[in-house]
Amino acid sequence: MLSTWEGTARPRDLTSFSEKGVTVLFKAKDSVLRHPSFNKFWVSRMFSSTSFQMLSVAIGWQMYDLTHDAFSLGFVGLAQFLPMVLLTFVVGQVADRFDRRKIVYICQVIEALVAALLLFGNLHGWLGREEILVAAAVLGACRAFEGPTSSALLPMLVPKTIMQQAIAWSTSVGQTTQILGPALGGVLFSLGATSLYSTAAIALFAGAILTFLIRTEPVERKFEPITMRSVFMGLSFIYRHPIILGTISLDLFAVLLGGATALLPIFAQDILHAGPVGLGLLRTAPAVGALLMSIVLAYYPLRKSVGLKLFGALGVFGLATMLFAISTNVYLSLFALFLIGASDVISVVIRSSLVQLQTPDEMRGRVNAVNSLFIGTSNQLGEFESGIVAGFVGAAPAALIGGIGTLAVAGLWMYMFPSLRRMKSLSEETRT
């Protein structure tokens, strides 16, 4: 989209012109920050994601405080994860048939109401194990709808030319909330559960209002009959497009094998002898690397040889994981984790941009739902895989095997998906 200067198309490069004898130099650059709807979307996501992180801290703490039962704590995670698996294909259909903006703000309103109910339950003393599990399940179901629908909504807010920049800014939200959300949740919970639940409810209502105020261009949707074919069309579309199939499956297996962060408590206590403070720093390092890299990519988008850069980033991810595995110095380990976070964001932005730009609007809901399922599953199974391998061979060998496995996957996918490897730009047409 061209910006304008007094009704004239504004050049995109450094340009000079004369006005009343004065030469003015400027550099025009289309930015997502010039799109009000994107700004509302970005802030709304910040409120929503931060609130979810805060609520997760509070729900987990209160469940264990009430029951002192590790199994009950595990059920909280299961209650949040299961809806994503069970509702994947329903979410895709809904996101492709109805107004995505309305779906997102309805989810945020429901999440705000859940936070309000937790607040009142805590104030009046009727908050128990069953109520917490129901709240966790409702939050999980809302997030199952909100995540893929938000991803499918994003391309409707900015031109394709700055899609990568928009995704980088959107990714920065996720990394920021991973850093701030749990910390803010812990601080607020220390002041009392009512402080946390009330803050989360207010933030979620504010996010819902911002989402409601987003304006998009009207889109004509084809309301095809709901059949088994239409329900699973997202999977069929992914299978028929090698670039998207390669992109999503690469994320699944790379994250599945490279889950060294699940072993951080073992490294902090037994290998690095860093204590609880060190564990906090180790958990923060990947998010800091990811946040800084996402900001860099927002200002300096990747424009050439994106396929090779995708695999290059995975190579750095694998090597950094191996460096972390063999490190016995806390500062070197922090540096390795910083590289893991930074390189992961490069591949995330490229993969997300490819999925968004290579998928037609009428299919984005279903494709993003499948993509979200793969990402969520790979994160959960990756932690499980790392824990199981570490149980057999130890934490350091497990992390080393994970890094080697990531490099092996990158090499294998370069061979299996040559169209992805040869991808020059994000806007390049995919081949069926």
N, C-alpha and C positions, 0 to 999 in steps of 0.2 A: 504494500500500500504506500503510495507516495504521499509525503507530507506536503503541506501547502504553505506558501509565504505570500500573503496578500493576493490570494487567488491564483498564484502561479505555481506550477509544479516545481518543487524545491529539489535541486540536484542532490544526489546521494554522496558525491565526493566533494573534496575540498574545492570550493568554487569562489571565484571573485566576481564582483559586479560593481558598477558605479551607480551611486545614487546621490544627486546633488554634489557631484564632484568628490564624493567620499568613497573609497574602496573598502568594501566590507568583506571580510573573510569568515567563512563558517564551514563547518562540516556537519552535514545533515545525516542523521542515522535514525531510522525507524526503530522505535523502542516499544516494548510491551507496556512500559509505564505510561505511554501516551494513550492507552486504551482503557477508559474508565471501567468498562465491564471486567477486564482482566484484573484491574486493581481491586475491585470488590471481591472477585473470585479468590485472589491471592490472600487477602486479609481474612476472608471467611474461612478459608482452609487453615490459616494459622490459628484462628480461634477454635475451630472444630478439632483439629489434630492435637493441639495442646491440651484441650479439655479432655479428650479421650485418653491421653497419656496420664493426666492427673487422676481421672476416674479409675483407671487401671491400677494405679498405685493405691488409691483408697480402698477399692473393692478387695484387692488382694490382702491388704493389711487387716481390714476389718474381718474378713473371712477367717484368717488365721487367729486373730485376736479372740473371735467368738468360739471357734471350734478347737484350736490347737491341733488341727488334723491336716497332715500334708496331702491326704487324698482329697479333702474338700478344696484345698488350694489348687490342686490339679484340675478339679472339675470346673473351676472358674475359667482356666485357660481353655478347657475343652468347650465350655459353653460359648465362648467368644469365637472359637475356631470353627466349630461344626456348621454354623449358619452359612459361612462362606462356601463350604463344600456343598451343602445341601441346596443352596439357593442360586448357585452359579448360573444355571441355564434359565431360571426364572428371571434373574436380574438382567441378563442379556436381552431377553424378549421385552421386558418392561422399558429398558433404556432405549431400545430402538423403536418403540411404538408410541411413547408418550414424551411430554416435555421434560427434558433432562433437568432443566433448572428447577422445575417444581418438585421433581423426585428428590433432588439434593436438599432443598430447603425443608421439605416434609420430614426427611430423615433427621435433619438437624433439630427441628422442633421436637420430634419424638425423643431424641437424645437429651435435649434440655429438660423435657418432662421427666425422663428417667432420673436425671440428676436432682430435680426438684423433689421427686418421690423419695430418693435416698436421703435427701436433706430432712424431709418431714419424718421419715422412718427413724432416722437417727435422733431427731429432737424428741419424738414421742415414745421412743423405746421399743418399737415393734419391728425393728430391722433385724432379721435372723438369717440363718443359712439359706433357707429356701428363697427368701426375698432377694438376697444378694445374687443367687444363681439365676433367678428370673431376670434381674436387672442386667446381668452380664450377657445373657442370651439375647435380650432385646437390643442391647448395644451392639452385640456381634452381628445381629441381623441388619441393623441400620447401617453399620459400616460395610456390610456385604453389598448393600445397594449403593451407598454413597461413594465408595471408592471407584468402582468401574464407571459409574455414571458421571462422576466428576472428570475422569479421564476422557470420556467420550464427549463431555461438554466443552472441554478446553479448546479443541480445534474450531469451535463455533465462535470464539471470542477474539481471535487474532488472525491476521492473514497467514497463509502458508509460509511466506518468506521469512517470518520471524517465529515460526513454530518451535524451532530448537531453542531459541532464547526463552520462549514462554515455558517450555518444559524444564529448562535449567532453573528458572526462577521458581517454578512449582516444586522441583526437587529440593531446592534450598529450604522450602517450608518444612518438608518432611525431616530433613536433617536438623533444622533448628529446633523443631518440636521434640525430637529425640533427645536433644541436649537439655532444653529448658523444661519440657513437660514433666519428666520424673522429678527433677530438682525442685521445680515450683510446687509440684504435688506434695513432695516431702516437707517443704517449708510450711505450706498451708495446713497440711495434716497435723504438723506439730503444734499449730495454733488451735486445732480442733477440727473434727470432721465437718462440722457445719461451715467453717470457713471455706474448705475445699469444695464442698458440694454446691454452695451458693455461688462461688466464683465460676465454677464450671457451668452451672445453669445459666448465669448471666451471659457468659462468653458464647455459649451455644445459641442462645436466643439472638444475640448480636450478629453472630455468623449467619443465622437463618434470615435475618432482615437484610443483610448485605446480599445474600444469594437471591432473595426475592427481588431486589432492585437491579439485578443484572439484566441487561437487554441484549437479546440476540436477534439475528435476522430470522424471519419466519421460514420454516422448513416444511416442505410438503412431504409427508411420510406415506409410504405405500403400506396400507394395512392388509397384508397378506393373511390368509387364514392361519391360525395356530395349528401346526401339524408337527409331527415328530421331525420331519425334514427341516422346518423352519426353526425349531428349538435347537437342533444340533447343527444349524447352518454355520455357526461361528467356527466349530471344529472343522467342518468341511472346507470352509474358506481358507483357514490356516493351512490345512493339508495341501490345498491346491496352489498355494503361493509359497514357493521355496524360500524367499527372503524372509517372510513373516514366520514360517515354520522354523527356519534356522535360527532366527532371532529369539523367539520364545523358548525353543528347546535348549538353546545355548544358555540362556539365563537359568533355566531349570537345573541343568546338570552342573554348571559352573558354581552356582550357589550351593547346590547339594553337596559338592565335594569340598568347597572352600569355606566351611563353617567353623573356622578356628576360633571365632569370637565366643562361641558357646563354651569354650574351655578356659576362658579368662580367669575364673576363680581358682582353678588348679595352678595356672601359671603364676598368678599373683601370690599365692600362698606357698607353693612347694618349689617353684623354680626361681622366681625373681625375688621372693621374700619381701614383697612390697607392702603387705598389709592391706587393710581396708581402703586407706587413702589411695594406695597404688592401684587397687582394683578399680576405684572410681575413675582415676586418670586413664587407665587402660580402656575402660568402656567409653570414655569420652573421645579418645584420640581418633578412632575411625570416623565418628560423626563430625569432628572438627575438620578433618581432611576432606570429607565429603562436602561439607558446607562451603569451605573456601573454594573448592574446585567447581562447585555448581555456580558460585558467583562469577568465577573466571569465565566459565562457559556461557554465562548470560551476556557478558560483554564481548567475548571473543568466540563466537560460534564456530564449530567445525564445518568447513565448507568443502574440503577436498579429501579424496581417498578415505571416506568414512569407514569403509569395510575393513581396510588394513588398520585403521586407528582403533576400531572396535576390538580386533584380535590383539593389537598391541597393548591396549589397556588390560585385557584379560591376562596377557603375558606378565605385565607388571604386577597384577593382582596375585598371580600364582607365585612369582618370585618373592614378593613381599611376604606372602604367607609362609614360604619356606624360610625366609630370613627371621621372621618372628619365631618360627619353630625351633631354630637352633640358637637363638639369642639367650644369653643369661644376664644381660645388662638391661635394666629397666628403661634407660634412655633410648637404647637401640630398639627395644621392643616397641616403645611409643612411636618412634620414627617409622617402623615397619607397619604398625597399625594405621598411622596417618596415611601412608602410601596405599594401604588396602582400601581405606575409605575414599581417597581421592581417585584412584584408578577405577574403583567400582562405579563411581558417579559418572565417569566418562562413558563407560559401557552402558550404564542405565539410561543416560540422556540419548545416546545414539539408538539404543534398542527401542526406547519409548517413542522417539521421533519417527523411526521407521514404521513402527506399528500404526501410529496415528496417521502418517502421511500416505502410507500404502493401503490403507483401509478406507473404502467409501463410507460416507456418513451413515447410510442406512444399515451398515454392518458394525459400526464402531462399538455399540453397546455389547453385542454378543462376543466380539473379538476381545474387547477389554475385559469382559467378565472371565473368559477363559484365561487370559493373560494374568489377571489378578489371582485366579485359582492356582496357576502354575507358580507364581511368585510366592504366594502364601504357603503352598505345599512345600516348595523347595526350602524356604526358611525353616519351617517346622521340621521337615525330614532331615535337613542339613544339620540341625542341632542334635537330632536323634542319632544320626550317622556318626557325627564326631564323638558323641558320648560313648557309643557302643565300641568304636574302634579304640578310643582312649582307654576303655575298660580292659581291652585285650592287650594292647601294646604300649600304653602310656600316652600322656598328653602330647609331649613333644613329637614322638614318632607319628602320632595321629595327625597333627597339624602339618607335619612334613609331607605325609602321604596325601593330604588334602591339597597342598600346593602343587605337588607333582601331578595329581589327578586333574587339577584345573588346567595346567599346561597341556596335558594329554588331550583333554576335551577341546581346547582351543585349536590344537593341531588337527585333530580328527574332523572338527566342524569346518575348518578351512578346506579340507579335502572333500567333505560330503556336500558342502554348499558353496560351490565356486561362485555363484551369482552374488552371494553375500560378501565373499572375499573381494570380488571385483567391483563392488558398489563404490561409485565415485562420489555421488552426492545424495543427500536425503530425499531429494525430489525426483530421483531417477525412477522411471517406471519399472514396476516389478513384472517379471515374466511368469506366466502360468505354465 
